[in-house]
Every structure is written in C-alpha cells, then in structure tokens.
C-alpha cells in the first residue's frame, strides 16, 4: 500500500515522453540558431552577416543601432526610425512592442565603444515568441565577441603601424627598402607607390592626443585608404603632432582636404624612395609651420586648409626656410613706424586687393580718398614710396600671412 501511494506522486513528477520531446526540439532549435549565427563571426563583415542571418531566422527585419541611433547594419523592411523612437523613449534593457503590423523585440548591449541596440521584428508574433529570446541572447554574445576581436586586432594593427612608421622616420638604408615595402604591403600600400609624409595638429588645441590619431585612422579606413600613423613629439616639452604616411593618390588628396577646419596639415612633396622619409618628414614639418602661421594671422580665414610643400609660392618657400626668430625681429623693425593700426590695416588690405584703391575702400567701408590719405601717411612714416617694386616686395614679405588671409576674405566678400 505504501508503494502504491508513492507511485502516483513520483509519476506526477516524472517527465512524459511528450515533454522530453518538446525539450529536445527546443534544444535543437537553440543549437541550430547558435550554429547559424556563429558562422557570421568568420565572415569578412561579421556584423552585417550577423544581422542578415538574424533577419532570416526571425522571418523579418534585424537592425543594430549605435548609441546615437545611427543604423550600423540592417536588413528587412520594418520602420527603423519608428523603432528607434520607441527605444529612445525608454531606458529599459529589453522592449517588446508593436509598430503597425510589426512585432518588435529589442535588446541593449554594452560594448567597448558604447551602448548598442539589437532589434528584431516580424509580422507574426509567434516567431518572436518561439525564438526571439534565443536570437537576442545569442546575438548579444556574438556581437560582444565580434567587437572584442576587432578591438584586439585594432590594437595589434596600431602597434605594428606605429613601429613601422617610427622605423621609417629614423631612416633606413636604400638596400633594405624592399623589406620595408613588403611590410608596407600589410597596410595595403602598393609596392613603390608615390607617398606623402604628413604632420598634423588640431586647430583647437596646442597638442595632439590619441583621440586625434584614432579619428584620422578611422576616417582613412572608412575611405579604404592605406595609412601609417602615430602620435609624435619631437622634444619633451614640445606639443605633440600626428605624423602619417599616405599614398599620393586623388582619393588621399580628397581625404587630406577633408581635414580642413579640424586639423592643420602640412604635407611633403611626393616621393617613392623610403630612404627619403626623414627628409620628407622635415618638409611636412615646414609645411605645418606655414599652416600654423597662416591660421595664426587670420584664425577665421579659410587658410586653415592643408599646405603641400610642393605647391607653395616662392615667397612662402623663402620665408619658411629662414631662421624664424631673426625673421620676426627684422619684420618688427621694418613695421615699427606703422604703429597706427588703421595705417597698417589699410596697407594690408590695399596689397591684398592687388593695389586697387576702390576694392580696398569697399573692404574697409571707407571712402577711396580715405584710403589714399592713409597710404600717403604710410609712405611718410616709412620714408619710401609704396608704389616702388623694392618697397612692395619688402612689404609683401613682411606681411605675407596677413595679406593671404585678407585676400581670402576679399574673395569671400565678392562671392556673397
């Protein structure tokens, strides 16, 4: 009797064949989903492949957003902006909602570069009820793994990148160039291609930081450009710059030009012999000095665009290849008589306007006779005629950055 009384109790706790079969089916489904999504990790674009497979498995749409709501990758036809609006309206880890005919589930994921959101959507709620949780759980783990792998690869790439560029900056023997070209090929540089050395400095700070290096590296990679880059400090107390080596192509030219306003850039002349890197770095440093001088003379001017040493005019070249302290002292002595700001400003505008009194008067918002009077006063204090070639040459050399900046301003006024 005791046994008979216990048996029904044990039987109620035992799993029926139907229950076991359901659990096995669920486990098989989870295994199939995991295997399908896991294959995305080995693809060339793991994030996009992961999203595509999520979309297939949920029979609808899959989207990955970054922390600002930008779509990193997506597939399907669900309204991505409406989904993001719902995500943005709450701080919940998981959401389950309906948008029109779409049933949506989302998951917030913490990654190295910030919070991301995975969203899956289907027109039937049964699919999400059955596999939605498994899809989000597996996708969360795989996305974390993918970003972790990419971060590690990026760190190794940065280290190798910096070591190679530092070796080239130190100088190599011509006989070893073929070995270094082989190493450059790892960073997608074609062998014996034309190159430019760059020196870059932020426009809003004295010294560059790692964030500037990473920003430039990221934008270059987005454009598919070969690039060697590192943070560089010539002396202990000197401000750091970002040093780089780029291929001399039209695409690289556009990328360099796109840095205007964010970075002051000095570029060397094109070269193809790696033994020339140290000399080209010095050219890039000179070009960066010119960029700084122009930006300092007219901070609001468009003259913050990159300076390529092979495209500067003769006057700029001459001024950049003399001792700057001695040059500034001589300029100070030459301009000392023009202590009155109105006279100096009028003289700069007059030279920038190509000695056109009417244009200078319009730019200064004064009558042309006022410009003539100020120019005559400038001649008196300088003790020479400003119409003579030697005087004009001396003034252009002394006021070159200011004249360039004012010329840009006059061009902008004419185009408005």
C-alpha positions in Angstrom: 0.0 0.0 0.0 2.9 2.3 0.8 4.4 1.7 -2.6 1.0 2.2 -4.3 0.6 5.5 -2.5 4.1 6.8 -3.6 3.9 5.8 -7.2 1.3 8.3 -8.4 3.3 11.0 -6.6 6.5 10.0 -8.4 4.6 9.7 -11.7 3.4 13.2 -11.5 6.9 14.5 -11.2 8.3 12.3 -14.0 8.6 13.8 -17.5 6.3 12.4 -20.1 7.7 11.4 -23.5 5.9 14.4 -25.0 7.6 16.8 -22.6 11.0 15.3 -23.3 10.4 15.5 -27.0 9.5 19.2 -26.7 12.6 20.0 -24.7 14.8 18.2 -27.2 13.1 20.1 -30.0 13.7 23.4 -28.2 17.3 22.5 -27.6 17.8 21.5 -31.2 16.3 24.8 -32.3 18.6 26.8 -30.0 21.6 24.8 -31.3 20.6 25.4 -34.9 20.2 29.2 -34.2 23.5 29.3 -32.4 25.4 27.5 -35.2 23.8 29.7 -37.9 24.7 32.9 -36.1 28.1 31.7 -35.1 29.1 31.3 -38.7 28.9 35.1 -39.0 32.0 35.6 -36.9 34.3 34.2 -39.5 32.9 36.3 -42.4 34.6 39.3 -43.9 31.9 41.6 -42.5 30.7 39.8 -39.3 28.3 42.5 -38.1 26.4 42.7 -41.4 26.4 38.9 -41.8 25.1 38.6 -38.2 22.2 41.0 -39.0 21.4 39.2 -42.3 21.1 35.9 -40.5 19.0 37.3 -37.7 16.6 38.7 -40.3 16.3 35.3 -41.9 15.8 33.5 -38.6 13.1 35.9 -37.3 11.4 35.9 -40.8 11.5 39.7 -40.9 13.9 42.5 -40.0 17.0 42.8 -37.9 18.8 46.1 -37.0 21.8 47.2 -35.0 21.9 50.8 -33.8 24.8 52.7 -32.2 24.2 54.8 -29.0 23.2 57.8 -31.2 20.6 55.9 -33.1 22.6 55.5 -36.3 22.0 52.2 -38.1 25.2 50.2 -38.2 23.6 47.4 -40.2 20.1 46.4 -41.1 18.0 44.0 -43.2 14.3 43.8 -43.9 11.5 46.4 -44.3 10.5 47.3 -40.7 10.4 51.1 -40.0 13.9 51.5 -38.4 13.3 55.2 -37.4 10.0 54.4 -35.7 11.6 51.5 -33.8 14.4 53.8 -32.7 12.0 56.4 -31.5 10.4 53.8 -29.2 13.9 52.6 -28.0 15.0 56.2 -27.3 11.9 56.9 -25.2 12.8 54.4 -22.5 15.9 53.1 -20.7 14.7 49.6 -20.4 17.1 46.8 -21.2 14.6 44.8 -23.3 11.5 46.0 -25.1 8.6 44.1 -26.6 6.2 46.3 -28.7 4.0 46.6 -31.8 4.5 49.1 -34.5 1.8 48.9 -37.1 1.8 45.3 -38.4 5.3 44.6 -37.0 6.0 42.8 -33.7 9.4 44.1 -32.3 11.8 43.0 -29.6 14.9 44.9 -28.7 18.0 44.4 -26.5 20.5 46.9 -25.2 24.1 45.7 -25.4 27.1 47.3 -23.7 30.2 47.2 -25.9 33.7 48.8 -25.8 32.6 51.8 -27.8 29.3 52.4 -26.1 25.8 51.1 -25.8 24.3 49.4 -28.9 20.8 48.1 -29.5 19.8 45.0 -31.3 16.2 45.0 -32.7 14.4 42.1 -34.4 10.9 42.5 -36.0 8.4 40.1 -37.6 4.9 40.4 -38.9 3.8 37.4 -36.8 4.3 37.4 -33.0 4.5 33.6 -32.9 8.1 33.6 -34.4 9.3 36.1 -31.8 7.5 34.2 -29.0 9.3 31.0 -30.0 12.8 32.1 -30.9 13.0 35.9 -30.1 14.7 35.4 -26.7 17.2 32.9 -28.1 18.0 35.2 -31.1 18.7 38.2 -28.9 20.7 36.2 -26.3 22.9 34.6 -28.9 23.3 37.9 -30.9 24.3 39.8 -27.8 27.1 37.3 -27.0 28.3 37.2 -30.6 28.2 40.9 -31.1 30.3 41.3 -27.9 32.8 38.7 -29.2 33.0 40.4 -32.7 33.7 43.8 -31.2 36.2 42.3 -28.8 38.0 40.5 -31.6 38.0 43.7 -33.7 39.3 45.7 -30.8 42.2 43.3 -30.3 43.0 43.3 -34.0 42.9 47.1 -34.0 45.3 47.3 -31.1 47.8 45.0 -32.7 47.4 46.9 -36.0 48.0 50.2 -34.2 51.2 48.8 -32.6 52.6 47.4 -35.8 51.6 50.6 -37.6 53.4 52.9 -35.2 56.5 50.7 -35.1 56.8 50.6 -38.8 56.3 54.4 -39.2 58.8 55.1 -36.4 61.4 52.9 -38.1 60.9 54.9 -41.4 61.2 58.2 -39.5 64.5 57.1 -38.0 65.8 56.3 -41.5 66.6 53.1 -43.4 69.3 52.1 -45.8 68.3 52.0 -49.5 69.5 48.4 -49.6 66.7 47.5 -47.1 63.9 49.2 -48.9 62.4 46.1 -50.5 62.0 44.6 -47.0 60.1 47.6 -45.8 57.9 47.7 -48.9 56.9 44.2 -48.0 55.9 45.3 -44.6 54.0 48.3 -46.0 52.0 45.9 -48.2 50.4 44.6 -44.9 48.8 48.0 -44.7 47.6 47.9 -48.3 50.3 50.1 -49.8 51.2 49.1 -53.3 55.0 48.5 -53.8 57.0 51.5 -54.8 53.9 53.8 -55.0 54.2 57.5 -54.5 53.9 58.7 -50.9 53.5 61.9 -48.9 54.6 62.5 -45.3 52.1 64.4 -43.2 52.3 66.4 -39.9 49.0 67.3 -38.4 48.0 69.5 -35.4 44.5 70.1 -34.0 43.0 73.5 -34.8 41.5 74.0 -31.3 44.4 72.7 -29.2 48.1 73.1 -28.9 48.9 69.5 -28.7 47.5 66.4 -30.4 46.2 63.4 -28.5 45.5 59.7 -29.1 41.9 60.6 -29.9 43.1 62.7 -32.9 45.1 59.7 -34.1 42.2 57.3 -33.8 39.9 59.8 -35.5 42.2 60.2 -38.5 42.8 56.4 -38.7 39.1 55.7 -38.6 38.2 58.2 -41.3 41.0 56.9 -43.6 39.8 53.3 -43.1 36.3 54.3 -43.9 37.6 55.6 -47.2 39.7 52.5 -47.8 43.0 54.5 -47.8 46.4 53.0 -46.8 47.7 54.9 -43.8 50.6 54.7 -41.4 50.0 57.0 -38.4 51.4 57.7 -34.9 51.4 60.4 -32.2 54.8 62.2 -32.4 56.6 64.5 -30.0 59.9 65.9 -31.3 61.1 67.2 -27.9 59.9 66.5 -24.3 58.3 69.9 -23.9 57.1 70.3 -27.5 53.4 69.9 -28.4 52.6 66.5 -29.9 51.6 66.2 -33.6 50.1 63.4 -35.6 52.6 62.0 -38.1 51.3 60.0 -41.0 52.4 58.4 -44.3 49.8 58.3 -47.1 49.7 57.2 -50.7 49.8 60.0 -53.2 46.5 59.4 -54.9 43.4 61.5 -55.8 41.5 59.7 -53.0 44.2 60.6 -50.5 44.2 64.2 -51.7 40.4 64.4 -51.1 40.9 62.9 -47.6 43.6 65.4 -46.7 41.5 68.3 -47.9 38.5 67.0 -45.8 40.6 67.6 -42.6 40.5 71.4 -43.1 38.9 73.1 -40.1 39.6 70.1 -37.8 43.4 69.7 -38.3 46.2 71.9 -39.5 48.0 69.7 -42.0 51.5 70.0 -43.6 52.3 67.6 -46.4 55.7 66.8 -48.0 56.3 66.7 -51.7 55.5 63.2 -53.3 58.3 60.7 -53.1 58.7 56.9 -53.6 62.1 56.0 -52.1 61.6 55.0 -48.4 65.1 56.2 -47.6 63.7 59.8 -48.2 61.2 59.6 -45.4 63.3 61.6 -42.8 63.8 64.4 -45.3 60.1 64.3 -46.3 59.1 64.5 -42.6 61.1 67.7 -42.3 59.3 69.1 -45.4 56.0 68.2 -43.7 57.1 69.9 -40.5 57.9 73.1 -42.5 54.5 72.9 -44.3 52.8 72.5 -40.9 54.7 75.6 -39.7 53.3 77.5 -42.7 49.8 76.3 -41.9 50.1 77.4 -38.3 51.4 80.8 -39.4 48.5 81.4 -41.8 45.9 80.2 -39.2 47.5 82.4 -36.6 47.4 85.5 -38.8 43.7 85.0 -39.7 42.1 82.4 -37.4 38.7 82.9 -39.0 40.0 82.6 -42.5 39.7 79.5 -44.8 43.5 79.4 -44.8 43.4 76.5 -42.4 43.3 74.2 -45.5 46.3 71.8 -45.8 49.6 73.1 -47.0 51.5 71.0 -49.5 55.2 72.0 -49.7 55.4 71.3 -53.4 52.6 73.8 -54.2 53.6 76.8 -52.1 54.6 80.1 -53.8 58.2 81.3 -53.9 57.6 84.0 -51.2 56.2 81.4 -48.8 59.1 79.0 -49.6 61.7 81.7 -48.8 60.0 82.8 -45.6 59.8 79.2 -44.4 63.5 78.5 -44.9 65.0 81.2 -42.8 65.5 81.5 -39.1 62.1 82.4 -37.8 63.3 84.4 -34.7 65.6 86.5 -36.8 62.9 87.0 -39.4 60.3 88.1 -36.9 62.8 90.6 -35.4 63.6 92.1 -38.8 59.9 92.3 -39.7 59.2 94.0 -36.4 61.9 96.7 -37.1 60.5 97.2 -40.6 56.9 97.7 -39.5 57.7 99.7 -36.3 56.9 103.1 -37.9 53.4 101.8 -38.7 52.2 101.6 -35.1 48.9 103.1 -36.0 46.5 100.2 -36.6 44.5 102.0 -39.3 47.5 102.6 -41.5 48.8 99.0 -41.2 45.3 97.5 -41.8 44.8 99.8 -44.8 48.2 98.8 -46.2 47.4 95.1 -45.8 44.0 95.5 -47.5 45.5 97.6 -50.3 48.1 94.9 -51.1 45.5 92.1 -50.8 43.3 94.0 -53.2 46.2 94.0 -55.7 46.7 97.7 -55.2 43.1 98.5 -56.2 42.0 101.5 -54.1 38.3 101.1 -54.9 38.3 97.5 -53.8 40.3 98.3 -50.7 37.8 101.1 -49.8 34.8 98.8 -50.2 36.5 96.2 -47.9 37.3 98.8 -45.3 33.9 100.5 -45.6 35.6 103.9 -46.1 35.8 106.4 -49.0 38.5 105.9 -51.6 40.0 109.2 -50.6 40.4 107.9 -47.1 42.4 105.0 -48.4 44.6 107.4 -50.5 45.2 109.6 -47.4 46.2 106.6 -45.3 48.6 105.3 -47.9 50.3 108.7 -48.2 50.6 108.8 -44.4 52.2 105.3 -44.6 54.7 106.5 -47.2 55.6 109.4 -44.9 56.3 107.2 -41.9 58.1 104.5 -44.0 60.1 107.2 -45.8 59.6 105.5 -49.2 57.1 105.2 -52.0 54.8 102.2 -51.7 54.5 102.1 -55.4 58.2 101.1 -55.9 58.9 97.5 -56.6 61.5 97.1 -53.8 59.1 98.6 -51.2 56.2 96.4 -52.3 58.5 93.3 -52.2 59.6 94.1 -48.7 56.1 94.8 -47.5 54.8 91.6 -49.1 57.5 89.5 -47.4 56.8 91.2 -44.1 53.1 90.9 -44.2 52.7 87.8 -46.3 50.4 85.7 -44.0 48.2 88.7 -43.3 47.9 89.5 -47.0 47.0 86.0 -47.8 44.3 86.0 -45.1 42.9 89.3 -46.3 42.9 88.1 -49.9 40.7 85.1 -48.8 38.3 87.5 -47.0 38.0 89.7 -50.1 37.3 86.7 -52.3 34.6 85.6 -49.9 33.1 89.1 -49.9 33.0 89.0 -53.8 31.2 85.7 -53.9 28.4 86.8 -51.5 
